[in-house]
């Protein structure tokens, strides 16, 4: 197998190679999952990222640079609620614990990291779960310590390039398969446009996709907010609306045999027993029984894809300056899409990227950047095509520091 990177080993260790096996689309079984923004794991990811972003913005405003921090250890302990048609109540608040490391003093100036994190957490919860009363429905605990001296030293740079704070790797792939695209967009549609028309749907929407050859099944778990639901008949009518919405969106991407299941655990034998329905007070299962943790949900591309190479790294909350567990995952997905977009449509069936760092090495000099490509004709890439891909990866490593700005501005998301 021809490896163009051998010609460039003196610069960066970028390896480009072709794979002669089938793409994900050609596999007989494909499984894809997305946990919506209101899922307990996603709540933790979102809080961790919101806190990190707020710290970055404060550090930049006050000191002109981002100081060392990592806030990727948020935990959620489920509360307790009683639900009923027309509106129930929270009996025990959701407990959220935000744990991390942050620079608390700089040049003799004390930094209110606890206040910053508390405000960021509450604002995120209000935006993401509007039915949740943050004052009465949440018990919040924020605990920060200083980072270790060694890690703070690694937070330095070589010239203008930050030094990797860890030996870790990131992965990415493109283009999204048909199933991946549908799963991602169904959840987004239900939590945006559909929610605008039907406020009964809560943000804790989970979509699981199973493709078996040319048959596609979506299993949707969609909590309904009880104060918007009159009775059992109304509840079932809303589920029918969800089914129609998902069908309509999926049909934009596929002609496969399509089956959609919504809230399959529901039992309708007793119309008065709401405990047999996915009915909630706030729109999230975190209110009653489901705990959450950073890093247990979606990967950096917003999906859980067991058919693809994946990193188990918890990207949310890690600092966006030199934590390669975050930067390389975002970078890999970003560059994979740029590679696909640079070729004629359908030429690249699959591209997967793995980027490995070494602690204290400049982040633009990975230990290895491994790019594997499946082409539309199953043949190897030409030398010119390999060179083209090398140049794209190389150029994006030159500007990898821009990942930081895109994270802080909210352009790039980690879940």
One Martini backbone bead per residue (centre of mass of N, CA, C, O) as a GRO file, in nm:
protein
  415
    1UNK     BB    1   0.095   0.037   0.024
    2UNK     BB    2   0.076   0.361  -0.031
    3UNK     BB    3   0.288   0.621   0.143
    4UNK     BB    4   0.327   0.954   0.135
    5UNK     BB    5   0.453   1.033   0.418
    6UNK     BB    6   0.751   0.947   0.361
    7UNK     BB    7   0.810   1.233   0.216
    8UNK     BB    8   0.738   1.402   0.518
    9UNK     BB    9   0.890   1.323   0.791
   10UNK     BB   10   1.046   1.599   0.845
   11UNK     BB   11   0.788   1.730   0.940
   12UNK     BB   12   0.516   1.548   0.946
   13UNK     BB   13   0.327   1.271   1.078
   14UNK     BB   14   0.172   1.197   0.785
   15UNK     BB   15  -0.078   0.949   0.698
   16UNK     BB   16  -0.170   0.817   0.376
   17UNK     BB   17  -0.441   0.585   0.302
   18UNK     BB   18  -0.582   0.302   0.164
   19UNK     BB   19  -0.892   0.124   0.152
   20UNK     BB   20  -1.027  -0.207   0.037
   21UNK     BB   21  -1.287  -0.175   0.185
   22UNK     BB   22  -1.577  -0.122   0.302
   23UNK     BB   23  -1.816   0.077   0.393
   24UNK     BB   24  -2.057   0.152   0.610
   25UNK     BB   25  -2.287   0.143   0.392
   26UNK     BB   26  -2.206  -0.177   0.324
   27UNK     BB   27  -2.301  -0.273   0.573
   28UNK     BB   28  -2.546  -0.471   0.724
   29UNK     BB   29  -2.476  -0.325   1.004
   30UNK     BB   30  -2.615  -0.030   1.175
   31UNK     BB   31  -2.528   0.186   1.455
   32UNK     BB   32  -2.708   0.472   1.600
   33UNK     BB   33  -2.662   0.750   1.836
   34UNK     BB   34  -2.866   1.005   2.018
   35UNK     BB   35  -2.837   1.245   2.269
   36UNK     BB   36  -3.003   1.477   2.396
   37UNK     BB   37  -2.979   1.775   2.571
   38UNK     BB   38  -3.169   1.643   2.818
   39UNK     BB   39  -2.980   1.442   2.885
   40UNK     BB   40  -2.792   1.371   3.152
   41UNK     BB   41  -2.523   1.355   2.995
   42UNK     BB   42  -2.564   1.617   2.827
   43UNK     BB   43  -2.588   1.809   3.060
   44UNK     BB   44  -2.298   1.767   3.157
   45UNK     BB   45  -2.159   1.852   2.900
   46UNK     BB   46  -2.286   2.137   2.882
   47UNK     BB   47  -2.182   2.246   3.150
   48UNK     BB   48  -1.880   2.202   3.112
   49UNK     BB   49  -1.867   2.385   2.859
   50UNK     BB   50  -1.990   2.646   2.977
   51UNK     BB   51  -1.776   2.687   3.194
   52UNK     BB   52  -1.527   2.699   3.017
   53UNK     BB   53  -1.622   2.935   2.840
   54UNK     BB   54  -1.651   3.141   3.072
   55UNK     BB   55  -1.359   3.133   3.163
   56UNK     BB   56  -1.232   3.219   2.900
   57UNK     BB   57  -1.374   3.497   2.881
   58UNK     BB   58  -1.263   3.608   3.143
   59UNK     BB   59  -0.960   3.576   3.095
   60UNK     BB   60  -0.952   3.749   2.837
   61UNK     BB   61  -1.068   4.013   2.956
   62UNK     BB   62  -0.855   4.038   3.204
   63UNK     BB   63  -0.563   3.896   3.058
   64UNK     BB   64  -0.556   3.806   2.736
   65UNK     BB   65  -0.590   3.499   2.840
   66UNK     BB   66  -0.590   3.160   2.880
   67UNK     BB   67  -0.625   2.971   3.151
   68UNK     BB   68  -0.596   2.716   3.346
   69UNK     BB   69  -0.830   2.438   3.277
   70UNK     BB   70  -1.080   2.187   3.403
   71UNK     BB   71  -1.449   2.083   3.357
   72UNK     BB   72  -1.489   1.733   3.320
   73UNK     BB   73  -1.669   1.646   3.618
   74UNK     BB   74  -1.966   1.625   3.584
   75UNK     BB   75  -2.259   1.556   3.789
   76UNK     BB   76  -2.570   1.357   3.811
   77UNK     BB   77  -2.849   1.350   4.037
   78UNK     BB   78  -3.137   1.234   4.062
   79UNK     BB   79  -3.451   1.294   4.125
   80UNK     BB   80  -3.798   1.368   4.214
   81UNK     BB   81  -4.136   1.282   4.094
   82UNK     BB   82  -4.473   1.393   4.010
   83UNK     BB   83  -4.701   1.288   3.769
   84UNK     BB   84  -4.952   1.467   3.564
   85UNK     BB   85  -5.212   1.565   3.417
   86UNK     BB   86  -5.150   1.919   3.391
   87UNK     BB   87  -4.941   1.873   3.634
   88UNK     BB   88  -4.676   1.843   3.841
   89UNK     BB   89  -4.395   1.760   4.069
   90UNK     BB   90  -4.118   1.831   4.259
   91UNK     BB   91  -3.969   1.652   4.530
   92UNK     BB   92  -3.665   1.628   4.419
   93UNK     BB   93  -3.383   1.756   4.340
   94UNK     BB   94  -3.143   1.805   4.130
   95UNK     BB   95  -2.805   1.697   4.134
   96UNK     BB   96  -2.515   1.910   4.087
   97UNK     BB   97  -2.167   1.842   4.007
   98UNK     BB   98  -1.886   2.063   3.987
   99UNK     BB   99  -1.567   1.956   3.872
  100UNK     BB  100  -1.229   2.106   3.901
  101UNK     BB  101  -0.982   2.305   3.731
  102UNK     BB  102  -0.846   2.633   3.827
  103UNK     BB  103  -0.756   2.958   3.797
  104UNK     BB  104  -0.771   3.174   4.094
  105UNK     BB  105  -0.489   3.320   4.040
  106UNK     BB  106  -0.343   3.638   3.899
  107UNK     BB  107  -0.122   3.861   3.973
  108UNK     BB  108  -0.284   3.876   4.262
  109UNK     BB  109  -0.562   3.795   4.139
  110UNK     BB  110  -0.880   3.719   4.210
  111UNK     BB  111  -1.090   3.446   4.096
  112UNK     BB  112  -1.447   3.381   4.047
  113UNK     BB  113  -1.502   3.065   3.969
  114UNK     BB  114  -1.761   2.987   4.119
  115UNK     BB  115  -1.944   3.210   4.006
  116UNK     BB  116  -1.902   3.146   3.708
  117UNK     BB  117  -2.002   2.850   3.717
  118UNK     BB  118  -2.281   2.899   3.837
  119UNK     BB  119  -2.392   3.084   3.617
  120UNK     BB  120  -2.344   2.898   3.374
  121UNK     BB  121  -2.521   2.664   3.471
  122UNK     BB  122  -2.793   2.812   3.501
  123UNK     BB  123  -2.811   2.921   3.212
  124UNK     BB  124  -2.806   2.649   3.071
  125UNK     BB  125  -3.059   2.528   3.200
  126UNK     BB  126  -3.261   2.745   3.105
  127UNK     BB  127  -3.211   2.698   2.796
  128UNK     BB  128  -3.249   2.372   2.785
  129UNK     BB  129  -3.463   2.359   3.054
  130UNK     BB  130  -3.734   2.555   3.087
  131UNK     BB  131  -3.911   2.369   3.299
  132UNK     BB  132  -3.679   2.424   3.495
  133UNK     BB  133  -3.638   2.514   3.823
  134UNK     BB  134  -3.343   2.630   3.942
  135UNK     BB  135  -3.416   2.710   4.239
  136UNK     BB  136  -3.596   2.427   4.315
  137UNK     BB  137  -3.478   2.183   4.104
  138UNK     BB  138  -3.175   2.256   4.211
  139UNK     BB  139  -2.864   2.117   4.330
  140UNK     BB  140  -2.565   2.305   4.370
  141UNK     BB  141  -2.213   2.205   4.316
  142UNK     BB  142  -1.891   2.374   4.348
  143UNK     BB  143  -1.558   2.235   4.274
  144UNK     BB  144  -1.230   2.384   4.301
  145UNK     BB  145  -0.901   2.347   4.184
  146UNK     BB  146  -0.581   2.337   4.130
  147UNK     BB  147  -0.356   2.273   3.921
  148UNK     BB  148  -0.094   2.119   3.850
  149UNK     BB  149   0.220   2.219   3.805
  150UNK     BB  150   0.281   2.051   3.552
  151UNK     BB  151   0.028   2.136   3.382
  152UNK     BB  152   0.080   2.442   3.392
  153UNK     BB  153   0.347   2.427   3.243
  154UNK     BB  154   0.230   2.288   2.981
  155UNK     BB  155   0.057   2.556   2.916
  156UNK     BB  156   0.254   2.637   2.741
  157UNK     BB  157   0.492   2.733   2.477
  158UNK     BB  158   0.606   2.726   2.130
  159UNK     BB  159   0.581   3.016   2.095
  160UNK     BB  160   0.245   2.998   1.955
  161UNK     BB  161   0.248   2.693   2.055
  162UNK     BB  162   0.101   2.472   2.222
  163UNK     BB  163   0.129   2.227   2.471
  164UNK     BB  164   0.070   1.924   2.540
  165UNK     BB  165  -0.109   1.780   2.825
  166UNK     BB  166  -0.111   1.498   2.664
  167UNK     BB  167  -0.147   1.150   2.595
  168UNK     BB  168  -0.346   1.144   2.308
  169UNK     BB  169  -0.660   1.104   2.117
  170UNK     BB  170  -0.820   1.160   1.798
  171UNK     BB  171  -1.136   1.140   1.614
  172UNK     BB  172  -1.263   1.103   1.267
  173UNK     BB  173  -1.541   1.149   1.023
  174UNK     BB  174  -1.623   1.104   0.666
  175UNK     BB  175  -1.911   1.098   0.587
  176UNK     BB  176  -2.210   1.079   0.675
  177UNK     BB  177  -2.431   0.866   0.698
  178UNK     BB  178  -2.752   0.816   0.652
  179UNK     BB  179  -2.811   0.729   0.943
  180UNK     BB  180  -2.659   0.952   1.088
  181UNK     BB  181  -2.815   1.189   0.967
  182UNK     BB  182  -3.094   1.111   1.072
  183UNK     BB  183  -3.043   1.096   1.375
  184UNK     BB  184  -2.939   1.383   1.412
  185UNK     BB  185  -3.190   1.539   1.274
  186UNK     BB  186  -3.425   1.437   1.440
  187UNK     BB  187  -3.345   1.551   1.710
  188UNK     BB  188  -3.320   1.846   1.621
  189UNK     BB  189  -3.609   1.881   1.518
  190UNK     BB  190  -3.761   1.812   1.783
  191UNK     BB  191  -3.590   2.049   1.948
  192UNK     BB  192  -3.711   2.275   1.753
  193UNK     BB  193  -3.946   2.300   1.539
  194UNK     BB  194  -4.138   2.109   1.688
  195UNK     BB  195  -4.134   2.252   1.966
  196UNK     BB  196  -4.262   2.515   1.870
  197UNK     BB  197  -4.540   2.362   1.803
  198UNK     BB  198  -4.469   2.136   2.048
  199UNK     BB  199  -4.415   2.185   2.389
  200UNK     BB  200  -4.439   1.887   2.511
  201UNK     BB  201  -4.161   1.840   2.426
  202UNK     BB  202  -3.869   1.733   2.543
  203UNK     BB  203  -3.507   1.740   2.545
  204UNK     BB  204  -3.498   1.412   2.612
  205UNK     BB  205  -3.401   1.302   2.323
  206UNK     BB  206  -3.380   0.971   2.184
  207UNK     BB  207  -3.185   0.818   1.912
  208UNK     BB  208  -3.217   0.499   1.747
  209UNK     BB  209  -3.027   0.334   1.497
  210UNK     BB  210  -3.124   0.069   1.257
  211UNK     BB  211  -2.940  -0.105   1.004
  212UNK     BB  212  -3.067  -0.360   0.774
  213UNK     BB  213  -2.954  -0.295   0.511
  214UNK     BB  214  -3.271  -0.176   0.373
  215UNK     BB  215  -3.341  -0.139   0.686
  216UNK     BB  216  -3.500   0.117   0.890
  217UNK     BB  217  -3.469   0.193   1.244
  218UNK     BB  218  -3.645   0.397   1.482
  219UNK     BB  219  -3.582   0.485   1.825
  220UNK     BB  220  -3.792   0.687   2.031
  221UNK     BB  221  -3.729   0.899   2.311
  222UNK     BB  222  -4.009   1.104   2.442
  223UNK     BB  223  -4.067   1.346   2.652
  224UNK     BB  224  -4.345   1.470   2.830
  225UNK     BB  225  -4.504   1.753   2.938
  226UNK     BB  226  -4.766   1.742   3.155
  227UNK     BB  227  -4.894   2.041   3.128
  228UNK     BB  228  -4.954   1.972   2.799
  229UNK     BB  229  -5.131   1.720   2.902
  230UNK     BB  230  -5.457   1.603   2.935
  231UNK     BB  231  -5.440   1.294   2.824
  232UNK     BB  232  -5.413   0.998   2.675
  233UNK     BB  233  -5.506   1.089   2.396
  234UNK     BB  234  -5.313   1.329   2.375
  235UNK     BB  235  -5.053   1.173   2.409
  236UNK     BB  236  -5.088   0.993   2.151
  237UNK     BB  237  -5.107   1.228   1.952
  238UNK     BB  238  -4.818   1.334   1.995
  239UNK     BB  239  -4.673   1.078   1.907
  240UNK     BB  240  -4.782   1.093   1.620
  241UNK     BB  241  -4.639   1.358   1.551
  242UNK     BB  242  -4.354   1.253   1.591
  243UNK     BB  243  -4.367   1.034   1.376
  244UNK     BB  244  -4.424   1.223   1.136
  245UNK     BB  245  -4.175   1.402   1.162
  246UNK     BB  246  -3.961   1.176   1.130
  247UNK     BB  247  -4.053   1.075   0.857
  248UNK     BB  248  -4.024   1.338   0.696
  249UNK     BB  249  -3.721   1.372   0.743
  250UNK     BB  250  -3.608   1.093   0.655
  251UNK     BB  251  -3.717   1.120   0.352
  252UNK     BB  252  -3.484   1.323   0.267
  253UNK     BB  253  -3.252   1.066   0.285
  254UNK     BB  254  -3.456   0.815   0.222
  255UNK     BB  255  -3.580   0.486   0.064
  256UNK     BB  256  -3.608   0.306   0.279
  257UNK     BB  257  -3.721   0.088   0.491
  258UNK     BB  258  -3.942   0.242   0.735
  259UNK     BB  259  -3.922   0.245   1.100
  260UNK     BB  260  -4.112   0.381   1.382
  261UNK     BB  261  -4.048   0.429   1.731
  262UNK     BB  262  -4.249   0.542   2.019
  263UNK     BB  263  -4.239   0.475   2.330
  264UNK     BB  264  -4.219   0.144   2.392
  265UNK     BB  265  -4.277   0.140   2.720
  266UNK     BB  266  -4.558   0.187   2.700
  267UNK     BB  267  -4.877   0.168   2.887
  268UNK     BB  268  -5.249   0.153   2.808
  269UNK     BB  269  -5.445  -0.002   3.006
  270UNK     BB  270  -5.430   0.256   3.213
  271UNK     BB  271  -5.535   0.582   3.182
  272UNK     BB  272  -5.449   0.669   3.496
  273UNK     BB  273  -5.145   0.557   3.452
  274UNK     BB  274  -4.864   0.757   3.423
  275UNK     BB  275  -4.622   0.555   3.496
  276UNK     BB  276  -4.655   0.415   3.191
  277UNK     BB  277  -4.527   0.688   3.098
  278UNK     BB  278  -4.342   0.945   2.921
  279UNK     BB  279  -4.375   1.145   3.180
  280UNK     BB  280  -4.310   1.492   3.271
  281UNK     BB  281  -4.227   1.798   3.422
  282UNK     BB  282  -3.945   1.896   3.245
  283UNK     BB  283  -3.822   1.685   3.004
  284UNK     BB  284  -3.648   1.496   3.206
  285UNK     BB  285  -3.504   1.207   3.354
  286UNK     BB  286  -3.350   1.363   3.588
  287UNK     BB  287  -3.607   1.392   3.782
  288UNK     BB  288  -3.633   1.046   3.765
  289UNK     BB  289  -3.355   0.814   3.795
  290UNK     BB  290  -3.140   0.968   3.599
  291UNK     BB  291  -2.817   0.979   3.555
  292UNK     BB  292  -2.497   1.167   3.511
  293UNK     BB  293  -2.209   1.217   3.276
  294UNK     BB  294  -1.924   1.292   3.156
  295UNK     BB  295  -1.862   1.106   2.850
  296UNK     BB  296  -2.142   0.911   2.803
  297UNK     BB  297  -2.208   1.023   2.526
  298UNK     BB  298  -2.149   1.203   2.288
  299UNK     BB  299  -1.950   1.280   2.060
  300UNK     BB  300  -1.796   1.540   1.884
  301UNK     BB  301  -2.030   1.480   1.644
  302UNK     BB  302  -2.311   1.391   1.811
  303UNK     BB  303  -2.233   1.076   1.824
  304UNK     BB  304  -2.293   0.717   1.834
  305UNK     BB  305  -2.042   0.492   1.660
  306UNK     BB  306  -1.968   0.156   1.650
  307UNK     BB  307  -1.870   0.146   1.333
  308UNK     BB  308  -1.655   0.337   1.439
  309UNK     BB  309  -1.408   0.515   1.525
  310UNK     BB  310  -1.335   0.580   1.877
  311UNK     BB  311  -1.338   0.795   2.150
  312UNK     BB  312  -1.342   0.806   2.519
  313UNK     BB  313  -1.320   1.093   2.538
  314UNK     BB  314  -1.386   1.378   2.732
  315UNK     BB  315  -1.438   1.684   2.581
  316UNK     BB  316  -1.599   1.824   2.783
  317UNK     BB  317  -1.433   2.099   2.960
  318UNK     BB  318  -1.189   2.114   2.822
  319UNK     BB  319  -0.942   2.284   2.734
  320UNK     BB  320  -0.887   2.480   2.417
  321UNK     BB  321  -0.561   2.495   2.404
  322UNK     BB  322  -0.404   2.188   2.512
  323UNK     BB  323  -0.634   1.971   2.503
  324UNK     BB  324  -0.628   1.698   2.299
  325UNK     BB  325  -0.896   1.554   2.381
  326UNK     BB  326  -1.036   1.793   2.228
  327UNK     BB  327  -0.887   1.909   1.978
  328UNK     BB  328  -0.851   1.640   1.808
  329UNK     BB  329  -1.151   1.574   1.776
  330UNK     BB  330  -1.234   1.834   1.631
  331UNK     BB  331  -1.020   1.830   1.410
  332UNK     BB  332  -1.088   1.557   1.274
  333UNK     BB  333  -1.376   1.626   1.182
  334UNK     BB  334  -1.311   1.883   1.026
  335UNK     BB  335  -1.104   1.758   0.823
  336UNK     BB  336  -1.272   1.533   0.705
  337UNK     BB  337  -1.474   1.728   0.567
  338UNK     BB  338  -1.264   1.881   0.394
  339UNK     BB  339  -1.179   1.643   0.225
  340UNK     BB  340  -1.449   1.574   0.097
  341UNK     BB  341  -1.501   1.869  -0.022
  342UNK     BB  342  -1.233   1.858  -0.220
  343UNK     BB  343  -1.400   1.654  -0.374
  344UNK     BB  344  -1.582   1.493  -0.561
  345UNK     BB  345  -1.870   1.368  -0.551
  346UNK     BB  346  -1.829   1.041  -0.398
  347UNK     BB  347  -1.524   0.977  -0.398
  348UNK     BB  348  -1.556   0.979  -0.084
  349UNK     BB  349  -1.681   0.744   0.132
  350UNK     BB  350  -1.430   0.734   0.341
  351UNK     BB  351  -1.296   0.911   0.635
  352UNK     BB  352  -1.031   0.855   0.868
  353UNK     BB  353  -0.912   0.996   1.185
  354UNK     BB  354  -0.590   0.987   1.362
  355UNK     BB  355  -0.470   1.169   1.656
  356UNK     BB  356  -0.149   1.189   1.816
  357UNK     BB  357   0.003   1.259   2.118
  358UNK     BB  358   0.252   1.434   2.319
  359UNK     BB  359   0.360   1.531   2.594
  360UNK     BB  360   0.488   1.865   2.539
  361UNK     BB  361   0.409   1.883   2.256
  362UNK     BB  362   0.320   2.033   1.993
  363UNK     BB  363  -0.001   2.041   1.859
  364UNK     BB  364   0.121   2.067   1.547
  365UNK     BB  365   0.294   1.786   1.643
  366UNK     BB  366   0.213   1.499   1.597
  367UNK     BB  367   0.295   1.180   1.633
  368UNK     BB  368   0.023   1.116   1.460
  369UNK     BB  369  -0.143   1.125   1.132
  370UNK     BB  370  -0.416   0.915   1.041
  371UNK     BB  371  -0.526   0.846   0.703
  372UNK     BB  372  -0.827   0.690   0.587
  373UNK     BB  373  -0.945   0.562   0.261
  374UNK     BB  374  -1.253   0.535   0.076
  375UNK     BB  375  -1.344   0.476  -0.239
  376UNK     BB  376  -1.574   0.450  -0.498
  377UNK     BB  377  -1.384   0.213  -0.655
  378UNK     BB  378  -1.169   0.071  -0.442
  379UNK     BB  379  -0.921   0.222  -0.497
  380UNK     BB  380  -0.645   0.374  -0.494
  381UNK     BB  381  -0.490   0.643  -0.447
  382UNK     BB  382  -0.345   0.880  -0.585
  383UNK     BB  383  -0.077   1.075  -0.556
  384UNK     BB  384  -0.237   1.340  -0.581
  385UNK     BB  385  -0.451   1.272  -0.364
  386UNK     BB  386  -0.257   1.233  -0.129
  387UNK     BB  387  -0.135   1.514  -0.147
  388UNK     BB  388  -0.398   1.668  -0.097
  389UNK     BB  389  -0.449   1.555   0.187
  390UNK     BB  390  -0.190   1.636   0.318
  391UNK     BB  391  -0.225   1.945   0.276
  392UNK     BB  392  -0.478   1.973   0.448
  393UNK     BB  393  -0.365   1.875   0.715
  394UNK     BB  394  -0.119   2.060   0.729
  395UNK     BB  395  -0.274   2.333   0.717
  396UNK     BB  396  -0.450   2.274   0.976
  397UNK     BB  397  -0.209   2.256   1.169
  398UNK     BB  398  -0.117   2.550   1.129
  399UNK     BB  399  -0.439   2.631   1.244
  400UNK     BB  400  -0.521   2.491   1.524
  401UNK     BB  401  -0.568   2.745   1.711
  402UNK     BB  402  -0.865   2.807   1.600
  403UNK     BB  403  -1.022   2.613   1.778
  404UNK     BB  404  -1.035   2.790   2.025
  405UNK     BB  405  -1.211   3.021   1.910
  406UNK     BB  406  -1.454   2.835   1.822
  407UNK     BB  407  -1.523   2.745   2.107
  408UNK     BB  408  -1.560   3.017   2.257
  409UNK     BB  409  -1.786   3.120   2.043
  410UNK     BB  410  -1.967   2.842   1.966
  411UNK     BB  411  -1.910   2.692   1.689
  412UNK     BB  412  -1.804   2.454   1.860
  413UNK     BB  413  -1.897   2.124   1.948
  414UNK     BB  414  -1.898   1.824   2.185
  415UNK     BB  415  -2.232   1.696   2.153
   0.00000   0.00000   0.00000
